């Protein structure tokens, strides 16, 4: 059978448990922040690559249309 806690023992135990909870919560927040930062960096890199690819496709398409237009004129 468990020993009954006094009110002060209960308060002390709850205080210790809340401190542990806050420690774990802050660590989880830190991991979340790191993951969010890395994910943002990856997304920005992918977006830049996408914009470069789109620009290359536009340039190639202009060149292709220009070449096709010259062939039709001849």
Buried (B, 14 or more C-beta within 10 A) or exposed (E): EEEEEEEEEEEEEEEEEEEEEEEEEEEEEEEEEEEEEEEEEEEEEEEEEEEEEEEEEEEEEEEEEEEEEEEEEE
